[in-house]
Amino acid sequence: FQGLCIVAISYALTPLFFAFTLITRLMRRERRRVLVILSPRIGDMVCVTPVLREIKKRYPAWHITALAAAPADAVTRHNPHLDRHIVYDSGRQLFSALRLFFVLLPMTHDVSFTFFPGMLSNSLPLWLGVPLRITTTTTEASATLRLLFPLNNRRLTYRKKENAPAHHLKLLQFIGIEHPDDKREMFVTPEITRRAEEKMRAHGLLDERLYVGLGVGCGKDFRKWPEERFAQLADWVVASYPADILFVGGMEDDESIRRIINFLPPGRRERAFNLAGAFSVEELPVLFKRVALFSAVSTGPLFIADAVGCKTAVIGTDCAYDQSPQTDTVIVQAPGAPVYVHIMYPPERMDAHFEPAQQITVAMMQEAFAAQLKKIRV
């Protein structure tokens, strides 16, 4: 219903919105304003950070406003390339679009970027009278969403199995930026660092210890790896290396982590730490700088760890094409298992998408861990 209302408003008031764009075009100013509409998913937000840096590097005088949704807003909250950071409710698209319209209209933006198609992100730039409206389109979008694509005057179609972060950077060609740097970034303040370090000390994490992190959460159940395999992998790490295990996740992962730790032999449980809900998204970069290796399915914490230089090992195949860590990673894939694409392409069958994660064995992950830990001469 919200989507249909947004489409109806967009088309019914099109003459008014285009009048706004003409007014904006007539406003001659040296400092242009850019509106960047971001994804509510943490991993996607990390992968878009190069775009923010490259715009500011090429046009340092331009004013950049980012629209971000919780909990992923923490990824860009302290980004120095942004001039304004606004948080919206991604679950209430119509309400958020109307609220943001009145908040942003006086700012008269010149350029907008939509990286992930959505009802709000593909309608709001026109409502605001943004003259240059740059967006990603997909052939898999709903019929309602496809009605909004023509309202953007610069469009680039995302192809299945295309690398999503590379696609984001291609959108910069519409403002004259060629060959951008794709390095992802995370920024923290001294206060966040102090707070995270206090939490590490409170949990008994010591500077001289070697830590291996495991992310149990998966965001979507079809990517979930079995708890008993996490336990077997953790037990092997503790038995084979002078390393302790940090189980990282949100409060919703607490019970799962507790069960996994209880699977461990009594003498090794003391070397496993349950950090479910202990660190906020903005504190995770500080924690991951102390972690030698982090492993999970394709989730937000995996991309945060990668952005701060932590070695990673990905459980499953859905990182192979569209979006993957870039620093020092091993993507573990079962031989012959189909590779599924999730970025901007909804799963056709949840049960089919569940199969690849199930085919990743503990032995396969042990091999990946051994290769990564060998690099730091453990």
FIFIMI-382202 format. One record per residue (C-alpha): x, y, z; residue number from 1. Coordinates in steps of 0.5 Angstrom, whole numbers, plus 500, padded with zeros to 3 digits. Layout:
+-----+-----+-----+------+
!   X !   Y !   Z ! resi !
+-----+-----+-----+------+
!   X !   Y !   Z !  NUM !
...
+-----+-----+-----+------+
# end
This chain:
+-----+-----+-----+------+
!   X !   Y !   Z ! resi !
+-----+-----+-----+------+
! 500 ! 500 ! 500 !    1 !
! 506 ! 505 ! 502 !    2 !
! 509 ! 503 ! 495 !    3 !
! 503 ! 505 ! 491 !    4 !
! 502 ! 511 ! 495 !    5 !
! 509 ! 514 ! 493 !    6 !
! 508 ! 512 ! 486 !    7 !
! 501 ! 516 ! 486 !    8 !
! 504 ! 522 ! 489 !    9 !
! 510 ! 522 ! 484 !   10 !
! 506 ! 522 ! 478 !   11 !
! 500 ! 526 ! 480 !   12 !
! 505 ! 532 ! 483 !   13 !
! 510 ! 531 ! 477 !   14 !
! 509 ! 538 ! 474 !   15 !
! 510 ! 541 ! 481 !   16 !
! 516 ! 537 ! 482 !   17 !
! 519 ! 539 ! 475 !   18 !
! 518 ! 546 ! 477 !   19 !
! 522 ! 545 ! 483 !   20 !
! 528 ! 542 ! 479 !   21 !
! 528 ! 548 ! 474 !   22 !
! 528 ! 553 ! 480 !   23 !
! 534 ! 549 ! 482 !   24 !
! 538 ! 549 ! 476 !   25 !
! 537 ! 557 ! 476 !   26 !
! 541 ! 557 ! 482 !   27 !
! 548 ! 558 ! 480 !   28 !
! 553 ! 557 ! 486 !   29 !
! 560 ! 554 ! 487 !   30 !
! 558 ! 549 ! 492 !   31 !
! 554 ! 544 ! 490 !   32 !
! 550 ! 540 ! 494 !   33 !
! 550 ! 532 ! 493 !   34 !
! 544 ! 527 ! 496 !   35 !
! 547 ! 520 ! 498 !   36 !
! 541 ! 515 ! 499 !   37 !
! 544 ! 509 ! 503 !   38 !
! 542 ! 502 ! 504 !   39 !
! 539 ! 500 ! 511 !   40 !
! 544 ! 494 ! 511 !   41 !
! 551 ! 494 ! 514 !   42 !
! 555 ! 490 ! 509 !   43 !
! 552 ! 494 ! 504 !   44 !
! 554 ! 501 ! 507 !   45 !
! 561 ! 499 ! 508 !   46 !
! 562 ! 497 ! 501 !   47 !
! 559 ! 504 ! 499 !   48 !
! 564 ! 508 ! 503 !   49 !
! 569 ! 509 ! 497 !   50 !
! 564 ! 513 ! 493 !   51 !
! 563 ! 518 ! 499 !   52 !
! 571 ! 519 ! 499 !   53 !
! 572 ! 519 ! 492 !   54 !
! 566 ! 525 ! 491 !   55 !
! 569 ! 529 ! 496 !   56 !
! 576 ! 528 ! 493 !   57 !
! 574 ! 530 ! 486 !   58 !
! 570 ! 536 ! 489 !   59 !
! 572 ! 538 ! 496 !   60 !
! 568 ! 544 ! 496 !   61 !
! 561 ! 540 ! 495 !   62 !
! 556 ! 539 ! 500 !   63 !
! 555 ! 532 ! 501 !   64 !
! 548 ! 530 ! 505 !   65 !
! 547 ! 522 ! 507 !   66 !
! 541 ! 519 ! 508 !   67 !
! 542 ! 513 ! 513 !   68 !
! 537 ! 508 ! 516 !   69 !
! 539 ! 504 ! 523 !   70 !
! 543 ! 500 ! 525 !   71 !
! 547 ! 501 ! 519 !   72 !
! 547 ! 509 ! 520 !   73 !
! 553 ! 507 ! 525 !   74 !
! 557 ! 505 ! 519 !   75 !
! 557 ! 513 ! 516 !   76 !
! 556 ! 517 ! 522 !   77 !
! 563 ! 519 ! 523 !   78 !
! 565 ! 519 ! 516 !   79 !
! 569 ! 526 ! 515 !   80 !
! 567 ! 526 ! 508 !   81 !
! 560 ! 527 ! 510 !   82 !
! 557 ! 534 ! 511 !   83 !
! 551 ! 532 ! 514 !   84 !
! 548 ! 525 ! 516 !   85 !
! 541 ! 524 ! 517 !   86 !
! 537 ! 518 ! 520 !   87 !
! 531 ! 515 ! 517 !   88 !
! 526 ! 510 ! 518 !   89 !
! 527 ! 505 ! 513 !   90 !
! 521 ! 501 ! 515 !   91 !
! 516 ! 507 ! 514 !   92 !
! 517 ! 509 ! 507 !   93 !
! 511 ! 513 ! 506 !   94 !
! 512 ! 517 ! 513 !   95 !
! 520 ! 517 ! 512 !   96 !
! 519 ! 520 ! 505 !   97 !
! 514 ! 526 ! 507 !   98 !
! 518 ! 527 ! 513 !   99 !
! 525 ! 528 ! 509 !  100 !
! 521 ! 532 ! 504 !  101 !
! 520 ! 538 ! 509 !  102 !
! 527 ! 537 ! 512 !  103 !
! 531 ! 537 ! 505 !  104 !
! 527 ! 541 ! 501 !  105 !
! 530 ! 548 ! 503 !  106 !
! 537 ! 545 ! 502 !  107 !
! 536 ! 545 ! 494 !  108 !
! 540 ! 539 ! 492 !  109 !
! 544 ! 539 ! 485 !  110 !
! 545 ! 531 ! 485 !  111 !
! 543 ! 525 ! 488 !  112 !
! 545 ! 518 ! 488 !  113 !
! 541 ! 512 ! 489 !  114 !
! 545 ! 505 ! 490 !  115 !
! 540 ! 500 ! 492 !  116 !
! 533 ! 501 ! 489 !  117 !
! 527 ! 503 ! 493 !  118 !
! 521 ! 506 ! 494 !  119 !
! 523 ! 512 ! 498 !  120 !
! 530 ! 512 ! 494 !  121 !
! 527 ! 513 ! 487 !  122 !
! 522 ! 518 ! 489 !  123 !
! 525 ! 523 ! 494 !  124 !
! 530 ! 526 ! 489 !  125 !
! 524 ! 528 ! 484 !  126 !
! 520 ! 530 ! 490 !  127 !
! 526 ! 535 ! 492 !  128 !
! 527 ! 538 ! 485 !  129 !
! 534 ! 535 ! 484 !  130 !
! 536 ! 536 ! 477 !  131 !
! 541 ! 530 ! 476 !  132 !
! 538 ! 524 ! 479 !  133 !
! 543 ! 518 ! 479 !  134 !
! 540 ! 511 ! 480 !  135 !
! 541 ! 504 ! 480 !  136 !
! 536 ! 500 ! 476 !  137 !
! 535 ! 492 ! 476 !  138 !
! 531 ! 488 ! 472 !  139 !
! 528 ! 484 ! 478 !  140 !
! 525 ! 490 ! 481 !  141 !
! 517 ! 489 ! 483 !  142 !
! 513 ! 492 ! 478 !  143 !
! 511 ! 498 ! 483 !  144 !
! 518 ! 500 ! 484 !  145 !
! 520 ! 499 ! 476 !  146 !
! 514 ! 505 ! 475 !  147 !
! 519 ! 510 ! 479 !  148 !
! 525 ! 508 ! 475 !  149 !
! 524 ! 513 ! 469 !  150 !
! 523 ! 519 ! 474 !  151 !
! 531 ! 519 ! 475 !  152 !
! 534 ! 522 ! 469 !  153 !
! 541 ! 518 ! 470 !  154 !
! 540 ! 510 ! 470 !  155 !
! 545 ! 504 ! 470 !  156 !
! 542 ! 497 ! 470 !  157 !
! 545 ! 492 ! 475 !  158 !
! 547 ! 486 ! 472 !  159 !
! 546 ! 479 ! 476 !  160 !
! 553 ! 477 ! 478 !  161 !
! 556 ! 484 ! 477 !  162 !
! 560 ! 486 ! 483 !  163 !
! 556 ! 491 ! 487 !  164 !
! 561 ! 495 ! 490 !  165 !
! 564 ! 496 ! 483 !  166 !
! 557 ! 498 ! 480 !  167 !
! 557 ! 503 ! 485 !  168 !
! 563 ! 506 ! 483 !  169 !
! 561 ! 506 ! 476 !  170 !
! 555 ! 511 ! 478 !  171 !
! 560 ! 516 ! 479 !  172 !
! 562 ! 517 ! 471 !  173 !
! 555 ! 521 ! 471 !  174 !
! 559 ! 527 ! 475 !  175 !
! 565 ! 526 ! 471 !  176 !
! 569 ! 521 ! 476 !  177 !
! 573 ! 516 ! 472 !  178 !
! 578 ! 510 ! 475 !  179 !
! 576 ! 511 ! 483 !  180 !
! 579 ! 508 ! 488 !  181 !
! 575 ! 502 ! 491 !  182 !
! 578 ! 502 ! 498 !  183 !
! 573 ! 501 ! 504 !  184 !
! 573 ! 505 ! 510 !  185 !
! 571 ! 505 ! 517 !  186 !
! 572 ! 511 ! 522 !  187 !
! 571 ! 512 ! 529 !  188 !
! 572 ! 517 ! 534 !  189 !
! 577 ! 517 ! 540 !  190 !
! 571 ! 517 ! 545 !  191 !
! 569 ! 510 ! 541 !  192 !
! 576 ! 507 ! 542 !  193 !
! 576 ! 509 ! 549 !  194 !
! 569 ! 506 ! 550 !  195 !
! 571 ! 499 ! 546 !  196 !
! 577 ! 498 ! 550 !  197 !
! 574 ! 499 ! 556 !  198 !
! 569 ! 493 ! 554 !  199 !
! 575 ! 489 ! 552 !  200 !
! 578 ! 490 ! 559 !  201 !
! 572 ! 488 ! 562 !  202 !
! 571 ! 482 ! 558 !  203 !
! 578 ! 480 ! 560 !  204 !
! 581 ! 481 ! 553 !  205 !
! 589 ! 482 ! 553 !  206 !
! 593 ! 485 ! 548 !  207 !
! 598 ! 479 ! 548 !  208 !
! 593 ! 474 ! 546 !  209 !
! 591 ! 472 ! 539 !  210 !
! 584 ! 472 ! 538 !  211 !
! 580 ! 469 ! 532 !  212 !
! 573 ! 471 ! 531 !  213 !
! 567 ! 468 ! 529 !  214 !
! 560 ! 471 ! 527 !  215 !
! 554 ! 466 ! 528 !  216 !
! 549 ! 471 ! 526 !  217 !
! 547 ! 471 ! 519 !  218 !
! 542 ! 476 ! 517 !  219 !
! 538 ! 471 ! 513 !  220 !
! 536 ! 464 ! 515 !  221 !
! 538 ! 461 ! 509 !  222 !
! 545 ! 463 ! 510 !  223 !
! 546 ! 460 ! 517 !  224 !
! 551 ! 455 ! 518 !  225 !
! 550 ! 450 ! 523 !  226 !
! 551 ! 451 ! 531 !  227 !
! 555 ! 444 ! 532 !  228 !
! 560 ! 446 ! 526 !  229 !
! 561 ! 453 ! 529 !  230 !
! 563 ! 449 ! 536 !  231 !
! 567 ! 444 ! 532 !  232 !
! 571 ! 449 ! 528 !  233 !
! 572 ! 453 ! 535 !  234 !
! 574 ! 447 ! 538 !  235 !
! 579 ! 445 ! 533 !  236 !
! 582 ! 453 ! 533 !  237 !
! 583 ! 452 ! 541 !  238 !
! 586 ! 445 ! 540 !  239 !
! 591 ! 447 ! 534 !  240 !
! 593 ! 454 ! 536 !  241 !
! 595 ! 459 ! 542 !  242 !
! 588 ! 463 ! 540 !  243 !
! 582 ! 464 ! 544 !  244 !
! 575 ! 465 ! 540 !  245 !
! 571 ! 471 ! 540 !  246 !
! 564 ! 470 ! 538 !  247 !
! 561 ! 476 ! 536 !  248 !
! 554 ! 478 ! 534 !  249 !
! 548 ! 482 ! 537 !  250 !
! 543 ! 480 ! 543 !  251 !
! 539 ! 476 ! 538 !  252 !
! 545 ! 471 ! 537 !  253 !
! 546 ! 470 ! 545 !  254 !
! 542 ! 464 ! 546 !  255 !
! 546 ! 461 ! 540 !  256 !
! 553 ! 463 ! 542 !  257 !
! 551 ! 460 ! 549 !  258 !
! 549 ! 453 ! 546 !  259 !
! 555 ! 453 ! 541 !  260 !
! 560 ! 454 ! 547 !  261 !
! 557 ! 449 ! 551 !  262 !
! 558 ! 444 ! 546 !  263 !
! 566 ! 445 ! 547 !  264 !
! 569 ! 440 ! 552 !  265 !
! 570 ! 443 ! 559 !  266 !
! 577 ! 445 ! 559 !  267 !
! 576 ! 449 ! 553 !  268 !
! 570 ! 453 ! 554 !  269 !
! 574 ! 458 ! 558 !  270 !
! 578 ! 460 ! 552 !  271 !
! 571 ! 462 ! 548 !  272 !
! 568 ! 469 ! 550 !  273 !
! 561 ! 470 ! 548 !  274 !
! 561 ! 478 ! 546 !  275 !
! 553 ! 478 ! 543 !  276 !
! 551 ! 485 ! 544 !  277 !
! 557 ! 487 ! 548 !  278 !
! 560 ! 492 ! 542 !  279 !
! 556 ! 497 ! 538 !  280 !
! 556 ! 497 ! 530 !  281 !
! 561 ! 503 ! 531 !  282 !
! 565 ! 500 ! 536 !  283 !
! 566 ! 494 ! 532 !  284 !
! 572 ! 497 ! 528 !  285 !
! 576 ! 497 ! 535 !  286 !
! 575 ! 490 ! 537 !  287 !
! 577 ! 487 ! 530 !  288 !
! 583 ! 491 ! 530 !  289 !
! 585 ! 486 ! 535 !  290 !
! 583 ! 480 ! 532 !  291 !
! 587 ! 476 ! 527 !  292 !
! 582 ! 473 ! 523 !  293 !
! 574 ! 473 ! 523 !  294 !
! 570 ! 468 ! 520 !  295 !
! 562 ! 469 ! 518 !  296 !
! 557 ! 468 ! 513 !  297 !
! 556 ! 474 ! 508 !  298 !
! 554 ! 479 ! 514 !  299 !
! 555 ! 486 ! 516 !  300 !
! 561 ! 485 ! 521 !  301 !
! 565 ! 481 ! 516 !  302 !
! 565 ! 487 ! 512 !  303 !
! 567 ! 492 ! 518 !  304 !
! 573 ! 487 ! 520 !  305 !
! 575 ! 487 ! 512 !  306 !
! 575 ! 495 ! 512 !  307 !
! 580 ! 495 ! 518 !  308 !
! 585 ! 490 ! 515 !  309 !
! 583 ! 484 ! 519 !  310 !
! 584 ! 477 ! 515 !  311 !
! 577 ! 474 ! 514 !  312 !
! 574 ! 467 ! 512 !  313 !
! 568 ! 467 ! 509 !  314 !
! 563 ! 461 ! 510 !  315 !
! 559 ! 460 ! 504 !  316 !
! 558 ! 462 ! 496 !  317 !
! 554 ! 468 ! 496 !  318 !
! 560 ! 473 ! 497 !  319 !
! 563 ! 470 ! 490 !  320 !
! 560 ! 474 ! 485 !  321 !
! 556 ! 480 ! 488 !  322 !
! 560 ! 483 ! 494 !  323 !
! 566 ! 480 ! 498 !  324 !
! 571 ! 482 ! 502 !  325 !
! 577 ! 486 ! 499 !  326 !
! 583 ! 486 ! 503 !  327 !
! 585 ! 479 ! 505 !  328 !
! 580 ! 474 ! 505 !  329 !
! 579 ! 466 ! 503 !  330 !
! 572 ! 465 ! 500 !  331 !
! 570 ! 458 ! 502 !  332 !
! 565 ! 454 ! 497 !  333 !
! 563 ! 447 ! 496 !  334 !
! 565 ! 444 ! 490 !  335 !
! 559 ! 444 ! 485 !  336 !
! 555 ! 448 ! 489 !  337 !
! 551 ! 453 ! 486 !  338 !
! 553 ! 461 ! 487 !  339 !
! 547 ! 465 ! 489 !  340 !
! 547 ! 473 ! 488 !  341 !
! 543 ! 477 ! 494 !  342 !
! 545 ! 484 ! 493 !  343 !
! 539 ! 487 ! 489 !  344 !
! 536 ! 480 ! 487 !  345 !
! 531 ! 477 ! 492 !  346 !
! 532 ! 469 ! 493 !  347 !
! 527 ! 465 ! 489 !  348 !
! 527 ! 459 ! 494 !  349 !
! 529 ! 460 ! 501 !  350 !
! 530 ! 452 ! 501 !  351 !
! 535 ! 452 ! 495 !  352 !
! 539 ! 458 ! 498 !  353 !
! 540 ! 454 ! 504 !  354 !
! 544 ! 448 ! 501 !  355 !
! 550 ! 452 ! 499 !  356 !
! 552 ! 453 ! 507 !  357 !
! 550 ! 446 ! 509 !  358 !
! 555 ! 444 ! 504 !  359 !
! 561 ! 447 ! 507 !  360 !
! 564 ! 442 ! 512 !  361 !
! 568 ! 444 ! 518 !  362 !
! 574 ! 441 ! 514 !  363 !
! 574 ! 446 ! 509 !  364 !
! 574 ! 452 ! 514 !  365 !
! 580 ! 449 ! 518 !  366 !
! 584 ! 449 ! 511 !  367 !
! 582 ! 456 ! 510 !  368 !
! 583 ! 458 ! 517 !  369 !
! 590 ! 454 ! 517 !  370 !
! 592 ! 458 ! 510 !  371 !
! 590 ! 465 ! 514 !  372 !
! 593 ! 464 ! 520 !  373 !
! 600 ! 461 ! 517 !  374 !
! 601 ! 468 ! 514 !  375 !
! 602 ! 471 ! 521 !  376 !
! 606 ! 465 ! 523 !  377 !
! 602 ! 462 ! 529 !  378 !
+-----+-----+-----+------+
# end
